[in-house]
Amino acid sequence: MKVLKGLAESLDMTLSDLIEGMALHSFENKPAFSEETLEKIKQLKSVYDLDWTSQDSHRFKEDSE
């Protein structure tokens, strides 16, 4: 969430608008971000020491599982 919040701030948009845009692009199987924005995401991930990828999401479990 920190990366998403930072990205929304850097793009001068609300977090909810960023997430909505990501979802809409995803529904159409289109990339949500430009190369410039992907570089900003990379920088933010470094700041927050985050090295997760989409593959990591398959390992997340709910507490009840």
Secondary structure, DSSP 8 states (H G I E B T S, - for coil): -HHHHHHHHHTTS-HHHHHHHHHHHHHTT---S-HHHHHHHHHHHHHTT----GGGGGG---TT-
